Amino acid sequence: MADQTEIVIHPVSPKGGRKVTVHALGVDADLGRAFSPGDVSEFLRRAGLEDVKLSEDGPIRWEGGGPDVWTGDI
Protein backbone atom coordinates (compact mmCIF):
# COMPACT_ATOMS: atom_id res chain seq x y z
CA MET A 1 0.00 0.00 0.00
CA ALA A 2 1.46 3.37 -1.02
CA ASP A 3 2.04 5.99 1.64
CA GLN A 4 0.01 9.16 1.08
CA THR A 5 1.28 12.62 1.90
CA GLU A 6 -0.72 14.24 4.69
CA ILE A 7 -0.37 17.96 5.41
CA VAL A 8 -1.86 19.36 8.61
CA ILE A 9 -2.28 23.00 9.59
CA HIS A 10 -2.85 22.89 13.35
CA PRO A 11 -5.05 25.30 15.36
CA VAL A 12 -3.76 28.74 16.28
CA SER A 13 -1.28 28.49 19.15
CA PRO A 14 -1.61 30.65 22.27
CA LYS A 15 1.83 32.00 21.24
CA GLY A 16 0.44 32.90 17.79
CA GLY A 17 0.69 31.24 14.42
CA ARG A 18 -0.23 27.74 13.33
CA LYS A 19 2.08 24.72 13.36
CA VAL A 20 2.50 23.07 9.95
CA THR A 21 3.31 19.35 9.78
CA VAL A 22 3.63 16.86 6.96
CA HIS A 23 3.70 13.08 6.87
CA ALA A 24 5.25 11.61 3.73
CA LEU A 25 7.08 8.40 2.91
CA GLY A 26 6.74 7.20 6.50
CA VAL A 27 8.35 10.33 7.97
CA ASP A 28 6.71 13.03 10.10
CA ALA A 29 8.16 16.52 9.80
CA ASP A 30 7.40 19.81 11.54
CA LEU A 31 7.76 22.45 8.83
CA GLY A 32 7.43 25.44 11.16
CA ARG A 33 4.95 27.93 12.55
CA ALA A 34 2.98 29.83 9.92
CA PHE A 35 1.46 33.26 10.49
CA SER A 36 -0.20 33.55 7.06
CA PRO A 37 -1.10 31.48 3.99
CA GLY A 38 2.09 32.80 2.40
CA ASP A 39 4.13 31.15 5.15
CA VAL A 40 2.35 27.83 4.53
CA SER A 41 3.08 28.08 0.80
CA GLU A 42 6.75 28.80 1.49
CA PHE A 43 7.10 25.88 3.91
CA LEU A 44 5.50 23.54 1.37
CA ARG A 45 7.70 24.89 -1.44
CA ARG A 46 10.81 24.19 0.64
CA ALA A 47 9.52 20.66 1.28
CA GLY A 48 9.10 20.10 -2.49
CA LEU A 49 5.29 20.41 -2.40
CA GLU A 50 4.83 23.67 -4.29
CA ASP A 51 1.72 22.66 -6.27
CA VAL A 52 -0.53 22.15 -3.22
CA LYS A 53 -3.82 24.08 -3.11
CA LEU A 54 -4.36 25.85 0.21
CA SER A 55 -8.16 25.84 0.00
CA GLU A 56 -10.26 23.86 2.46
CA ASP A 57 -11.21 21.45 -0.32
CA GLY A 58 -7.57 20.77 -1.15
CA PRO A 59 -5.28 18.08 0.29
CA ILE A 60 -4.52 20.00 3.49
CA ARG A 61 -6.30 19.16 6.74
CA TRP A 62 -7.09 22.47 8.45
CA GLU A 63 -7.65 22.04 12.20
CA GLY A 64 -9.26 24.82 14.23
CA GLY A 65 -10.40 26.82 11.20
CA GLY A 66 -9.64 27.14 7.53
CA PRO A 67 -7.07 29.17 5.61
CA ASP A 68 -8.67 32.46 6.72
CA VAL A 69 -8.08 31.85 10.48
CA TRP A 70 -4.79 33.19 11.82
CA THR A 71 -5.75 34.49 15.26
CA GLY A 72 -7.20 32.73 18.29
CA ASP A 73 -10.54 34.55 18.13
CA ILE A 74 -12.67 32.42 15.78
Backbone torsions as a table, in degrees:
resi	resn	phi	psi	omega
1	MET	NA	129.3	-177.6
2	ALA	-75.1	142.3	178.6
3	ASP	-80.8	128.9	178.2
4	GLN	-93.4	149.0	175.3
5	THR	-79.4	129.9	176.7
6	GLU	-122.1	125.6	179.3
7	ILE	-113.3	129.6	-179.2
8	VAL	-125.4	129.5	171.1
9	ILE	-105.1	111.7	-174.1
10	HIS	-77.9	165.1	178.6
11	PRO	-59.4	161.2	178.0
12	VAL	-60.0	131.9	179.4
13	SER	-80.1	151.2	173.2
14	PRO	-58.3	-25.3	177.8
15	LYS	-82.8	-6.8	-177.8
16	GLY	100.4	154.3	179.4
17	GLY	77.3	173.5	-178.1
18	ARG	-128.9	127.6	178.1
19	LYS	-66.9	139.7	179.0
20	VAL	-118.9	121.8	178.6
21	THR	-126.2	156.6	177.5
22	VAL	-139.0	142.7	173.4
23	HIS	-120.3	119.6	-179.6
24	ALA	-150.1	139.0	177.3
25	LEU	53.1	37.5	177.5
26	GLY	77.9	9.5	-177.9
27	VAL	-120.4	134.4	173.1
28	ASP	-98.4	135.5	179.6
29	ALA	-137.0	137.0	173.7
30	ASP	-92.3	113.9	-176.3
31	LEU	-85.3	-16.5	178.6
32	GLY	135.8	-173.9	179.0
33	ARG	-108.5	119.1	-178.1
34	ALA	-96.1	143.3	177.5
35	PHE	-115.9	2.1	179.8
36	SER	-165.9	164.4	175.2
37	PRO	-59.2	-31.3	178.3
38	GLY	-62.8	-37.3	176.6
39	ASP	-63.8	-44.2	179.3
40	VAL	-59.2	-47.6	179.4
41	SER	-57.7	-42.1	-179.4
42	GLU	-67.2	-42.6	177.5
43	PHE	-60.1	-44.2	-179.6
44	LEU	-66.7	-38.8	177.6
45	ARG	-60.1	-45.1	-179.9
46	ARG	-64.4	-27.6	179.2
47	ALA	-87.7	3.7	179.3
48	GLY	82.4	20.4	-178.0
49	LEU	-118.8	47.6	-172.1
50	GLU	-72.3	-13.2	-178.4
51	ASP	-97.6	21.7	-177.8
52	VAL	-85.8	130.3	175.8
53	LYS	-77.8	135.4	-178.6
54	LEU	-88.4	-2.8	-178.0
55	SER	-67.2	161.6	-179.6
56	GLU	-64.8	-21.5	178.6
57	ASP	-94.4	8.7	177.1
58	GLY	-87.7	-166.0	-175.1
59	PRO	-80.2	-1.9	-178.6
60	ILE	-87.1	139.3	172.6
61	ARG	-97.0	113.6	-179.9
62	TRP	-94.0	116.4	178.6
63	GLU	-103.5	134.4	177.9
64	GLY	76.7	25.0	179.5
65	GLY	121.4	155.9	-176.1
66	GLY	-82.5	-162.9	-175.0
67	PRO	-67.4	-6.2	178.5
68	ASP	-98.3	2.2	-177.6
69	VAL	-105.0	112.9	-178.9
70	TRP	-131.4	4.4	173.8
71	THR	-127.5	164.5	-176.6
72	GLY	-74.7	-8.4	-178.2
73	ASP	-97.3	84.5	177.6
74	ILE	-104.1	NA	NA
